[in-house]
């Protein structure tokens, strides 16, 4: 299984494979041809992002709430796991904060599903 993560503003590379945007909202300044697909339902819910960015919750709480929200997306996550067994998938988000981004949590959920 090959799942990578990347900031959507970083340059595309040949080994990115299928570039999938996993944000609720389209990022500013990003042309549609920079991604191969968009699964907005796999992005963090708006209220969760607000709580995290305002400092109202810890990363542990964010992680817990994101995983809970993704229970409704098990079908899509399973489809991505199946696809990742055939080709590389790169999960894209606008975050530049190292591993404190929902795309890293989603990568783990995909790995568990596969």
MMTF fields as JSON, N, C-alpha, C and O atoms, coordinates in Angstrom:
{
  "mmtfVersion": "1.0.0",
  "mmtfProducer": "UNKNOWN",
  "numBonds": 455,
  "numAtoms": 456,
  "numGroups": 114,
  "numChains": 1,
  "numModels": 1,
  "chainsPerModel": [1],
  "groupsPerChain": [114],
  "chainIdList": ["A"],
  "bondAtomList": [4, 2, 8, 6, 12, 10, 16, 14, 20, 18, 24, 22, 28, 26, 32, 30, 36, 34, 40, 38, 44, 42, 48, 46, 52, 50, 56, 54, 60, 58, 64, 62, 68, 66, 72, 70, 76, 74, 80, 78, 84, 82, 88, 86, 92, 90, 96, 94, 100, 98, 104, 102, 108, 106, 112, 110, 116, 114, 120, 118, 124, 122, 128, 126, 132, 130, 136, 134, 140, 138, 144, 142, 148, 146, 152, 150, 156, 154, 160, 158, 164, 162, 168, 166, 172, 170, 176, 174, 180, 178, 184, 182, 188, 186, 192, 190, 196, 194, 200, 198, 204, 202, 208, 206, 212, 210, 216, 214, 220, 218, 224, 222, 228, 226, 232, 230, 236, 234, 240, 238, 244, 242, 248, 246, 252, 250, 256, 254, 260, 258, 264, 262, 268, 266, 272, 270, 276, 274, 280, 278, 284, 282, 288, 286, 292, 290, 296, 294, 300, 298, 304, 302, 308, 306, 312, 310, 316, 314, 320, 318, 324, 322, 328, 326, 332, 330, 336, 334, 340, 338, 344, 342, 348, 346, 352, 350, 356, 354, 360, 358, 364, 362, 368, 366, 372, 370, 376, 374, 380, 378, 384, 382, 388, 386, 392, 390, 396, 394, 400, 398, 404, 402, 408, 406, 412, 410, 416, 414, 420, 418, 424, 422, 428, 426, 432, 430, 436, 434, 440, 438, 444, 442, 448, 446, 452, 450],
  "bondOrderList": [1, 1, 1, 1, 1, 1, 1, 1, 1, 1, 1, 1, 1, 1, 1, 1, 1, 1, 1, 1, 1, 1, 1, 1, 1, 1, 1, 1, 1, 1, 1, 1, 1, 1, 1, 1, 1, 1, 1, 1, 1, 1, 1, 1, 1, 1, 1, 1, 1, 1, 1, 1, 1, 1, 1, 1, 1, 1, 1, 1, 1, 1, 1, 1, 1, 1, 1, 1, 1, 1, 1, 1, 1, 1, 1, 1, 1, 1, 1, 1, 1, 1, 1, 1, 1, 1, 1, 1, 1, 1, 1, 1, 1, 1, 1, 1, 1, 1, 1, 1, 1, 1, 1, 1, 1, 1, 1, 1, 1, 1, 1, 1, 1],
  "groupList": [{"groupName": "UNK", "atomNameList": ["N", "CA", "C", "O"], "elementList": ["N", "C", "C", "O"], "formalChargeList": [0, 0, 0, 0], "bondAtomList": [1, 0, 2, 1, 3, 2], "bondOrderList": [1, 1, 2], "singleLetterCode": "X", "chemCompType": "L-PEPTIDE LINKING"}],
  "groupTypeList": [0, 0, 0, 0, 0, 0, 0, 0, 0, 0, 0, 0, 0, 0, 0, 0, 0, 0, 0, 0, 0, 0, 0, 0, 0, 0, 0, 0, 0, 0, 0, 0, 0, 0, 0, 0, 0, 0, 0, 0, 0, 0, 0, 0, 0, 0, 0, 0, 0, 0, 0, 0, 0, 0, 0, 0, 0, 0, 0, 0, 0, 0, 0, 0, 0, 0, 0, 0, 0, 0, 0, 0, 0, 0, 0, 0, 0, 0, 0, 0, 0, 0, 0, 0, 0, 0, 0, 0, 0, 0, 0, 0, 0, 0, 0, 0, 0, 0, 0, 0, 0, 0, 0, 0, 0, 0, 0, 0, 0, 0, 0, 0, 0, 0],
  "groupIdList": [1, 2, 3, 4, 5, 6, 7, 8, 9, 10, 11, 12, 13, 14, 15, 16, 17, 18, 19, 20, 21, 22, 23, 24, 25, 26, 27, 28, 29, 30, 31, 32, 33, 34, 35, 36, 37, 38, 39, 40, 41, 42, 43, 44, 45, 46, 47, 48, 49, 50, 51, 52, 53, 54, 55, 56, 57, 58, 59, 60, 61, 62, 63, 64, 65, 66, 67, 68, 69, 70, 71, 72, 73, 74, 75, 76, 77, 78, 79, 80, 81, 82, 83, 84, 85, 86, 87, 88, 89, 90, 91, 92, 93, 94, 95, 96, 97, 98, 99, 100, 101, 102, 103, 104, 105, 106, 107, 108, 109, 110, 111, 112, 113, 114],
  "secStructList": [7, 7, 3, 3, 3, 3, 3, 6, 6, 1, 7, 7, 7, 4, 4, 4, 7, 3, 3, 3, 3, 7, 7, 1, 1, 7, 7, 6, 6, 7, 7, 4, 4, 4, 7, 1, 3, 3, 7, 4, 4, 4, 1, 7, 7, 2, 2, 2, 2, 2, 2, 2, 2, 2, 6, 1, 1, 7, 2, 2, 2, 2, 2, 2, 2, 2, 2, 2, 2, 4, 4, 4, 4, 2, 2, 2, 2, 2, 2, 2, 2, 2, 2, 2, 6, 6, 1, 7, 3, 3, 3, 3, 3, 1, 7, 7, 1, 6, 6, 7, 1, 2, 2, 2, 2, 2, 2, 2, 2, 2, 2, 2, 2, 7],
  "xCoordList": [0.855, 0.0, 0.893, 1.852, 0.562, 1.365, 0.48, -0.236, 0.554, -0.177, 0.827, 1.536, 0.875, 1.754, 0.896, -0.31, 1.515, 0.831, 1.688, 2.915, 1.001, 1.721, 0.854, -0.374, 1.508, 0.796, 0.411, 1.237, -0.813, -1.301, -0.515, -0.514, 0.146, 0.919, 2.318, 3.005, 2.748, 4.042, 3.943, 2.865, 5.072, 5.099, 4.711, 5.066, 3.983, 3.647, 4.912, 5.765, 5.015, 6.149, 5.616, 4.506, 6.397, 5.924, 5.507, 4.582, 6.181, 5.848, 4.679, 4.396, 3.996, 2.803, 1.652, 0.789, 1.63, 0.513, -0.777, -0.803, -1.845, -3.163, -3.189, -3.114, -3.294, -3.26, -4.686, -5.488, -4.99, -6.356, -6.431, -5.8, -7.205, -7.436, -8.45, -9.529, -8.11, -8.989, -9.267, -8.94, -9.88, -10.26, -11.725, -12.245, -12.394, -13.806, -13.982, -14.995, -12.997, -13.089, -11.911, -10.808, -12.157, -11.086, -10.066, -10.451, -8.769, -7.744, -7.532, -7.599, -7.281, -7.07, -5.844, -4.802, -6.006, -4.88, -4.486, -3.48, -5.238, -4.899, -5.785, -7.012, -5.136, -5.879, -6.388, -5.764, -7.5, -8.115, -7.242, -7.354, -6.379, -5.52, -4.334, -3.532, -4.217, -3.131, -3.486, -2.633, -4.747, -5.178, -5.936, -6.444, -6.003, -6.716, -8.119, -8.974, -8.35, -9.658, -9.834, -8.871, -11.084, -11.403, -12.467, -13.569, -12.138, -13.085, -13.255, -12.607, -14.131, -14.296, -14.818, -14.56, -15.551, -16.097, -15.005, -15.253, -13.801, -12.693, -11.897, -10.958, -12.269, -11.649, -12.216, -13.28, -11.5, -11.984, -13.206, -13.216, -14.236, -15.419, -15.05, -14.106, -15.805, -15.528, -15.41, -14.493, -16.324, -16.275, -15.032, -14.498, -14.574, -13.371, -12.137, -11.266, -12.069, -10.953, -10.933, -9.878, -12.104, -12.211, -11.703, -10.922, -12.144, -11.714, -10.206, -9.568, -9.632, -8.189, -7.392, -6.447, -7.774, -7.021, -7.138, -6.228, -8.251, -8.426, -7.716, -7.593, -7.25, -6.593, -7.557, -7.159, -8.831, -9.844, -9.701, -10.192, -9.027, -8.844, -7.392, -6.657, -6.999, -5.653, -5.617, -6.652, -4.397, -4.262, -4.913, -5.518, -4.798, -5.418, -6.936, -7.542, -7.542, -8.99, -9.366, -10.361, -8.571, -8.812, -8.793, -9.687, -7.772, -7.62, -8.821, -9.344, -9.248, -10.394, -11.659, -12.387, -11.91, -13.117, -13.065, -14.092, -11.881, -11.755, -12.043, -12.793, -11.453, -11.703, -13.181, -13.723, -13.833, -15.276, -16.05, -16.953, -15.701, -16.377, -16.17, -17.046, -15.028, -14.719, -15.417, -15.366, -16.06, -16.817, -17.89, -18.221, -18.429, -19.454, -18.863, -19.601, -17.551, -16.881, -16.126, -15.223, -16.493, -15.774, -15.744, -14.742, -16.828, -16.867, -15.816, -15.106, -15.716, -14.717, -13.303, -12.4, -13.119, -11.798, -11.401, -10.25, -12.33, -12.055, -11.722, -10.831, -12.433, -12.141, -10.726, -10.016, -10.32, -8.962, -7.921, -6.865, -8.207, -7.28, -7.112, -6.001, -8.211, -8.164, -7.35, -6.533, -7.584, -6.843, -5.358, -4.512, -5.042, -3.644, -2.891, -1.661, -3.606, -2.956, -2.554, -1.768, -3.092, -2.815, -1.916, -1.153, -2.009, -1.224, -0.974, -1.644, -0.014, 0.285, -0.813, -1.278, -1.209, -2.156, -1.438, -0.776, -1.57, -1.028, -2.187, -2.93, -2.331, -3.383, -2.907, -1.815, -3.73, -3.353, -4.241, -5.456, -3.611, -4.307, -3.453, -2.291, -4.004, -3.249, -2.344, -1.512, -2.48, -1.656, -0.178, 0.192, 0.642, 2.094, 2.686, 3.905, 1.843, 2.258, 2.776, 2.312, 3.699, 4.257, 3.192, 2.339, 3.226, 2.278, 1.01, 0.236, 0.777, -0.454, -1.477, -1.886, -1.866, -2.859, -3.716, -3.227, -4.985, -5.889, -5.46, -5.839, -4.673, -4.286, -3.422, -3.443, -2.668, -1.871, -2.774, -2.517, -3.82, -4.8, -5.535, -5.771, -5.892, -6.577, -5.68, -6.155, -4.409, -3.463, -3.485, -3.47, -3.518, -3.578, -4.888, -4.903, -5.988, -7.287, -7.314, -7.884, -6.706, -6.636, -5.803, -6.183, -4.674, -3.814, -4.545, -4.424, -5.296, -6.075, -7.138, -7.428, -7.717, -8.8, -8.295, -9.03, -7.024, -6.464, -5.93, -5.422],
  "yCoordList": [-1.18, 0.0, 1.233, 1.323, 2.178, 3.384, 4.626, 4.988, 5.268, 6.512, 7.546, 7.322, 8.673, 9.769, 10.952, 10.979, 11.915, 13.155, 14.324, 14.242, 15.416, 16.566, 17.817, 17.739, 18.956, 20.233, 20.497, 20.335, 20.896, 21.118, 22.219, 22.272, 23.09, 24.169, 23.723, 24.448, 22.53, 21.998, 21.528, 21.177, 21.527, 21.108, 19.639, 18.802, 19.35, 17.962, 17.258, 17.854, 15.975, 15.16, 13.913, 13.469, 13.344, 12.161, 11.001, 10.259, 10.844, 9.714, 10.008, 9.207, 11.144, 11.443, 10.501, 10.253, 9.983, 9.127, 9.93, 11.034, 9.369, 10.01, 11.057, 10.721, 12.316, 13.43, 13.766, 14.244, 13.506, 13.654, 14.758, 14.673, 15.79, 16.872, 16.403, 15.93, 16.53, 16.07, 17.227, 17.169, 18.279, 19.468, 19.76, 19.448, 20.36, 20.728, 21.867, 21.935, 22.757, 23.926, 23.942, 23.518, 24.436, 24.516, 25.566, 26.68, 25.228, 26.176, 27.32, 27.128, 28.483, 29.675, 29.508, 29.004, 29.942, 29.979, 28.644, 28.568, 27.603, 26.279, 25.996, 25.984, 25.768, 25.436, 23.999, 23.14, 23.76, 22.429, 21.354, 20.179, 21.738, 20.75, 20.325, 19.49, 20.886, 20.495, 19.269, 18.713, 18.846, 17.649, 16.726, 17.162, 15.454, 14.473, 14.195, 13.699, 14.516, 14.274, 15.106, 15.639, 15.211, 15.995, 15.253, 15.025, 14.877, 14.226, 15.144, 14.961, 16.129, 17.124, 16.509, 17.035, 15.398, 14.751, 14.142, 13.835, 13.966, 13.425, 14.524, 14.239, 15.763, 16.879, 17.01, 16.473, 17.723, 17.955, 18.871, 19.842, 18.575, 19.446, 20.875, 21.093, 21.829, 23.252, 23.603, 24.328, 23.1, 23.426, 22.846, 23.435, 21.706, 21.086, 21.919, 22.14, 22.369, 23.224, 24.509, 24.947, 25.099, 26.34, 26.125, 26.929, 25.042, 24.759, 24.546, 25.01, 23.85, 23.572, 24.864, 25.143, 25.639, 26.861, 27.918, 28.728, 27.917, 28.904, 28.484, 29.28, 27.24, 26.743, 26.203, 25.925, 26.051, 25.573, 24.088, 23.623, 23.34, 21.902, 21.51, 22.196, 20.4, 19.863, 19.038, 18.733, 18.684, 17.808, 16.453, 15.866, 15.961, 14.676, 14.744, 13.805, 15.832, 15.997, 16.151, 15.588, 16.91, 17.052, 15.673, 15.334, 14.89, 13.554, 12.672, 11.989, 12.695, 11.88, 12.295, 11.445, 13.584, 14.075, 13.829, 13.548, 13.934, 13.663, 12.185, 11.86, 11.308, 9.864, 9.54, 8.713, 10.176, 9.971, 10.431, 9.734, 11.589, 12.109, 11.192, 11.088, 10.536, 9.686, 8.324, 7.575, 8.005, 6.743, 6.705, 5.64, 7.874, 7.959, 7.815, 7.676, 7.848, 7.799, 6.485, 6.42, 5.445, 4.174, 3.619, 3.039, 3.793, 3.306, 3.973, 3.301, 5.288, 6.025, 5.666, 5.554, 5.488, 5.132, 3.749, 3.539, 2.813, 1.465, 1.508, 0.793, 2.342, 2.497, 3.03, 2.585, 3.981, 4.519, 3.467, 3.402, 2.648, 1.575, 0.605, 0.171, 0.277, -0.618, 0.015, -0.649, 1.285, 1.986, 2.065, 1.912, 2.306, 2.427, 1.11, 1.105, 0.004, -1.286, -1.451, -2.338, -0.602, -0.688, 0.441, 0.259, 1.608, 2.769, 3.697, 3.605, 4.575, 5.561, 6.619, 7.103, 6.959, 8.05, 9.087, 8.737, 10.347, 11.428, 12.267, 12.868, 12.298, 13.083, 14.527, 14.789, 15.453, 16.864, 17.726, 17.535, 18.676, 19.655, 20.923, 20.88, 22.028, 23.285, 23.432, 24.339, 22.574, 22.661, 22.467, 21.654, 23.215, 23.054, 22.653, 22.66, 22.307, 22.073, 20.667, 20.029, 20.169, 18.86, 17.803, 17.673, 17.043, 15.928, 16.303, 15.415, 17.561, 17.987, 18.465, 19.625, 17.536, 17.802, 16.553, 15.437, 16.74, 15.603, 14.608, 13.439, 15.054, 14.118, 12.987, 11.884, 13.234, 12.172, 11.19, 9.986, 11.702, 10.831, 9.992, 8.802, 10.615, 9.9, 8.813, 7.721, 9.096, 8.092, 6.851, 5.726, 7.05, 5.92, 5.158, 3.928, 5.881, 5.221, 4.383, 3.292, 4.886, 4.14, 2.876, 1.802, 3.002, 1.839, 0.777, -0.415, 1.202, 0.256, -0.455, -1.63, 0.272, -0.27, -1.272, -2.162, -1.117, -1.968, -3.225, -4.056],
  "zCoordList": [0.0, 0.0, 0.0, 0.766, -0.871, -0.959, -0.852, -1.785, 0.326, 0.564, 1.062, 2.043, 0.371, 0.753, 1.197, 0.949, 1.846, 2.213, 1.757, 1.7, 1.434, 0.911, 1.035, 1.042, 1.132, 1.081, -0.375, -1.273, -0.607, -1.967, -2.683, -3.913, -1.936, -2.542, -2.967, -3.687, -2.527, -2.952, -4.4, -4.881, -5.076, -6.476, -6.618, -5.788, -7.674, -7.997, -8.472, -9.13, -8.125, -8.545, -9.232, -8.938, -10.144, -10.871, -9.962, -10.292, -8.828, -7.945, -7.001, -6.109, -7.183, -6.381, -6.72, -5.878, -7.925, -8.321, -8.39, -8.933, -7.835, -7.828, -6.725, -5.543, -7.106, -6.15, -5.732, -6.535, -4.45, -3.942, -2.894, -1.84, -3.194, -2.243, -1.208, -1.565, 0.072, 1.159, 2.119, 3.304, 1.574, 2.338, 2.076, 1.004, 3.057, 2.887, 1.886, 1.189, 1.816, 0.95, -0.013, 0.329, -1.22, -2.215, -1.767, -1.41, -1.781, -1.328, -2.325, -3.539, -1.794, -2.627, -3.519, -3.099, -4.746, -5.671, -6.275, -6.98, -6.024, -6.56, -7.771, -7.674, -8.909, -10.127, -10.043, -9.42, -10.664, -10.616, -11.258, -10.908, -12.188, -12.836, -11.965, -12.383, -10.764, -9.843, -9.016, -8.324, -9.087, -8.356, -9.31, -10.343, -8.947, -9.769, -9.248, -9.981, -7.984, -7.394, -6.142, -5.589, -5.701, -4.501, -3.717, -4.216, -2.492, -1.575, -0.371, 0.66, -0.513, 0.556, 1.843, 2.925, 1.744, 2.942, 3.826, 4.992, 3.277, 4.058, 4.757, 5.499, 4.521, 5.22, 6.623, 6.931, 7.459, 8.826, 8.776, 8.019, 9.572, 9.622, 10.034, 10.794, 9.524, 9.75, 11.233, 11.619, 12.071, 13.501, 14.168, 15.108, 13.689, 14.238, 13.877, 14.719, 12.648, 12.226, 13.058, 13.516, 13.243, 14.023, 15.45, 15.959, 16.093, 17.469, 17.552, 18.497, 16.575, 16.575, 16.363, 17.101, 15.367, 15.053, 16.145, 16.32, 16.882, 17.958, 19.244, 20.175, 19.296, 20.496, 21.537, 22.669, 21.162, 22.106, 22.428, 23.456, 21.546, 21.782, 21.536, 20.826, 22.134, 21.939, 20.654, 20.061, 20.242, 19.075, 19.35, 18.452, 20.557, 20.91, 20.736, 20.221, 21.156, 21.006, 19.53, 19.074, 18.797, 17.359, 16.697, 15.923, 17.008, 16.418, 16.72, 15.839, 17.966, 18.385, 17.628, 17.115, 17.565, 16.889, 15.382, 14.765, 14.788, 13.353, 13.071, 12.151, 13.853, 13.657, 13.832, 13.099, 14.786, 14.98, 13.743, 13.28, 13.216, 12.021, 10.817, 9.959, 10.752, 9.599, 9.638, 8.662, 10.743, 10.797, 9.712, 9.192, 9.376, 8.331, 6.93, 5.954, 6.832, 5.527, 5.309, 4.475, 6.052, 5.951, 4.527, 4.109, 3.787, 2.412, 1.542, 0.794, 1.638, 0.853, 1.286, 0.457, 2.585, 3.099, 2.594, 2.212, 2.588, 2.073, 0.581, 0.124, -0.175, -1.609, -1.817, -2.719, -0.985, -1.101, -0.748, -1.378, 0.248, 0.616, -0.551, -0.855, -1.191, -2.347, -3.479, -4.117, -3.712, -4.771, -4.439, -5.32, -3.16, -2.731, -2.865, -2.915, -2.923, -3.158, -4.62, -4.953, -5.49, -6.923, -7.424, -8.373, -6.783, -7.214, -6.024, -4.996, -6.182, -5.145, -5.104, -6.135, -3.89, -3.657, -2.794, -1.817, -3.154, -2.336, -1.825, -2.602, -0.498, 0.159, 0.284, 0.789, -0.178, -0.216, 0.671, 0.735, 1.353, 2.183, 2.176, 1.772, 2.61, 2.615, 3.834, 3.866, 4.828, 6.047, 5.732, 4.884, 6.418, 6.31, 7.662, 7.83, 8.615, 10.001, 10.271, 11.215, 9.5, 9.788, 9.913, 9.036, 10.991, 11.143, 11.903, 12.259, 12.158, 12.842, 11.818, 11.801, 10.979, 9.938, 9.803, 9.98, 9.492, 9.383, 8.31, 8.371, 7.324, 6.261, 6.805, 6.258, 7.861, 8.48, 9.222, 9.23, 9.838, 10.498, 9.458, 9.664, 8.345, 7.269, 6.688, 6.377, 6.543, 6.038, 6.935, 6.436, 8.238, 9.177, 9.042, 9.103, 8.858, 8.69, 7.413, 7.395, 6.358, 5.099, 5.294, 4.827, 5.981, 6.232, 7.05, 6.769, 8.053, 8.872, 8.049, 8.271, 7.095, 6.283, 5.251, 4.823, 4.852, 3.8, 4.345, 3.593]
}
